[in-house]
Amino acid sequence: MSLFLHLANLGEHLAATKKKLEHSALIGAYLKQLAPDEIAPASRLLIGRIFPESDARIVNISGAALNRVLQNVVGTEIEWSGSAVDFGDAVAQWLTARKWKRHGAPLEILDVYHAYEEIADATGAGSRTRKDELLAALFQRASIVESKYITKQVSSEMRVGVSEGSLLDALARNTDIPAATIRRANQLAGDVGAVAYTAIALGEKGLREWTLLQLAQQIGRPLKPMLAQSAETVADALEEIPPPLAFEYKLDGARLQIHKRGDDVKLFSRHLSDISASLPEITNQVRKEIRAHDAILEGEVIAIDARGRARPFQILMRRVGRERDIEAMQLEIPVQLFLFDCLYRDGETLLDASNETRWAALENIAGNIARVPRRVVETISDGETFLREGRAAGHEGVMAKNLQSPYTPGERGKQWLKLKPVHTLDLVIVASEWGYGRRHGWLSNQHLAARDETTGEFLEVGKTFKGLTDAEFKTLTPKLLELKTHQTRGTVFVTPQVVVEVAFNNIQRSPTYPSGVALRHARIVAFRPDKSAHEIETIQTLREMMEREGE
């Protein structure tokens, strides 16, 4: 069986080179020498993911828990180095200074993976103690570099330059299977580990047969959602997507993927979590209205007031995912579903069909369920009129969609563009500074980061203490402390999990931030608990926006 040390050493090699071809060669050689049952977990661990995206399990280890366990194992208080680039690096520097030596049998990949499974399964009374014991047992047997990568994996901070996309590219290069075949398999499976195993163990023919099986079994297992890029103006959207194109209202709600097989209806969030129990009126409506035995649909659910107007996203979040007091919440926070896409109906997969064809299929089976207001536009004037109408109706903005575009699960392309009159970005908090004066005792100045789509790193693009109420500061502070990895003077560094929607004036070049860009007059306008750190805006998008502004 393969040692976990080899995976950790691979991570070090990958972090030391920026050459894509060398990355592919290293990843391919490593995966192909593993035992078959090691390929899937090793592939996920290599990109900092433990379980498949459709698997609801989480290890749920906070920065505070990591600190506690490491200090108990080593027997001394942790001292953080200011030169560390992330929590894993800080742990490695500290253990090196302590001349740490592992104890017990060397760790194998499956030892680590099965321990993560046990940690995720530990719930209820005594779970904290059990999680600490399992994690401590791993660190006892881990060398310094292995401890570094255990820390990286449980804190979701790999930072070795390997994203899901680059791992898929490496599979294509090292198996001679077309990249499109591998990407389609991953789009349908939502598990890069299973794709890696099938591609390496079964080859192209086996992967194609396996993909067909995924299609046949797709209902009840969510697909990754297709993602959009941003456009600043209607004119920009029409320049990027030649008219005619579809404009749809951009609702301030929660995206749903709806799976129906007969009377069995399931609702999945954009994170692929099953949230059916929290929205029983939506499942009943789908069961009653959809004119197909089997279907996979996409829609947006919003909270509405007594007049049927949209209520703020934060109010909706009190409903989504909740599983208790549902009847009372239905009265307190009524919701409405709007459909906007049809991915499958009665044996027909529509992923490769055009947006126009999918919309026609949706219209054919949607019954009395509302569709997202939509208009085919050909001129800037038409688009701006539709945008004004959407804003007047209380919605965020519009989505612009290429009528000929297929549905590409999990990919963020320029076939869909989002337009908001007040430009905002979804970013993640990576650190926070203790406040003073009225904000004494609160973590108040938030360090904001975007994701580098090439390396997977979270790079800072600005700081802000604006936009939050006193009550929000009080609520946010203990949450960030739970995510704490280390502290340098008055700055607390945290695991990047808290996603926020940030408004700003413009983007400028920055000689200070390694990202090379900085937001001017940034302010937090909303928390986005429906989004993960891997769904935030990319550094590449911010740089493109800056270039368009002429900076």
Protein Blocks (a to p, Z undefined) as FASTA:
>chain_A
ZZfklmmmmmmmmmmpcbfklmmmmmmmmmmmpcfklmmmmmmmmnopabdfklmbdfki
afklmmmmmmmmnopacdddfkbcbfklmmmmmmmmnopacedjdddfklmmmmmmmmmm
pgcehklmmmmmmmmmmmmmpcfklmmmmmmmmnopnonopafklmmmmmmmmnopafkl
mmmmmmmnopaklmmmmmmmnommlmmmmmmmmmmmmgopacddddddddfbfklmmmmm
ccdddddddddbdddddddehjbccdddfkopafklmmmmlmmmmmmmmgcfbdcddddd
ddddfkopacdfklmmmmgopaghklmmmmmmgcddddfbdfbgghiacklpcfklmmmm
mmmmnmmaccddddddfbfklmmmmmmmmmmnopabdcdddfkbccdehiacfkbccddf
bacdddddfbdcddehjlgoiafbdcdddddfknopacdfbdcfehiafklmmmmmmmmm
mmpmbdchjbccdddfbccddddfbdcddfkbmnlpacehiacfbdcfkbcfklmccfkl
mmmmmmmnoZZ
